[in-house]
């Protein structure tokens, strides 16, 4: 659970040398997870399992953007960021769609996933240009 | 931030290498014991003591072995090897599984009626795409329910009964991550960090871990605190004036945006958690633990904005709700009543109920007393002073919200990471000799047993049978739309579907004269309100009737004359007649097809 002190103490705002590569890896991870979630949706597996995989992958994908923008952290902080970030993104987008009276579960899920991947892509581009 | 406790010199003996093997063997035996327990526990033995009454000797031995293994790991296993954190994580998973996993595995249907109600809100949003406050005022904070609809709806209509079952176990494990991240900035000694997590698990009897917006918001709020202390640490300069506060503000914009997103989600998900997040962050700012000095204003602005707009239905015309006045059965409760309801009132039961009440108060007082001793002993250490302040601030909630009976519990839960850290600092000062390890193992085992009694005791009304659930599903499937369904109490699996289509009422929310639901006029008042409501269907379960007695102070046995009144005087027709559930119909046009209630005992 505890890694090297330099990771632990990295200050906010500094861009570590490997940031571009890391952002790219996170973007690919996000795309892979999203593809897996969609793929399972079309497989002949129980609906409950589809829901579980869909929920977990959606939370994980939408929790990746803050991880890509914030400095590298230990795993005990990274996992809460991913989970809390994913849950928060889901809460905000569902709330927004409900407020404007345009909510449906599919619409919210697709919008959340696409927004997360778009943010990851932007981060990859920005980090790549540094 | 400096180390608080560093006692490695006490643990440099070569024979400590063998302690990892010992801990591993104890964990293996504890796991084996728990697996045997799962097949030997008779769930019918559960009584007012909760699952503790049904635990077999093998279960208790497995809890004791797990406790011993955890103590050996925390105090003796070398830190320089690969096994320390692996064994700590194994121990935490095992403790959480024995304490919370046993009910999860053994109960025929997942517990707690509130979780079913939350499933109903999720299903309503999924089905209608709406968040009408006319359906329920709790939909003013619809964020978490919308999230639930999105996540559960990725493969069709929500099917969340499985989620109700596993949610507490998953939550109780995952919450340890942000807790660890927070306390790791206050405590550098890894043994004390590990001990903090163990105390957190042992002290978490609060039952706020079920499928609910507050559980989601608690996780996010703790992550916010973890992010702040880890990514925007201050220089430790306390704020003594407004000018000083404004001068030293700072923080990265990326972090501020991320935190704002997280806090906005808690604001939309739950009415109380943003207040707690505000209080904790304010302490961090005032004590110089973070440079994000403006962030409390962001939290307050988000909270106040939503309370003024989305939450208006909750408090509009009922300003007392915001000022600490809580309504129950038509009666107003102030601060003193809330304390009485939480503390002294709970100690006035008899028999096993008293045992459970004493164990709850006792367990909480033990943790709070040890934390206070630790804070007093370490008062010269700045980190300990801040931890003590963070542990104290959630209890101010008592005077600032209209949250009624849950206020003290919520305060204790938000303080728990910090009280656990203070207790752990005290405990890890103990020299790890054999006698101390044996004694500590017994103490941790006994506290684990107390947690089991405190968490699941006196909550029989939370239990839901698989047959009850199946019958309620049959009822909702067959009852005509817009039927008025009346329950003997809220403690039953209702409202998990068709919210907004069928209207559900509960006798524990009836209005009573000044003598309340235990007064001499109560029976007549209930009958009168039933006549006024004129329900189409009435549902009785023993848990619902007991809940109204236990929590809303109805007289013991109050349900029998009401059942007789419904069947004899109002000529109700028994659709389902079982010892665990009765469904009485007053709708002469409703004729459920034969076999509609698959588990009807008639």
Interface residues (C-beta under 8 A of the other chain):
Chain A: X1 X2 X12 X13 X37 X41 X47 X48 X50 X51 X54 X55 X58 X59 X66 X69 X70 X71 X73 X74 X76 X77 X79 X80 X81 X83 X84 X85 X87 X88 X89 X90 X91 X92 X93 X94 X95 X97 X98 X101 X102 X103 X104 X105 X106 X108 X109 X112
Chain B: X85 X89 X125 X126 X129 X130 X131 X142 X143 X144 X146 X147 X149 X150 X151 X152 X153 X154 X155 X156 X158 X159 X162 X174 X177 X178 X180 X181 X184 X190 X216 X219 X220 X222 X223 X224 X226 X227 X230 X231 X232 X251 X252 X254 X255 X258 X261 X262 X264 X265 X268 X269
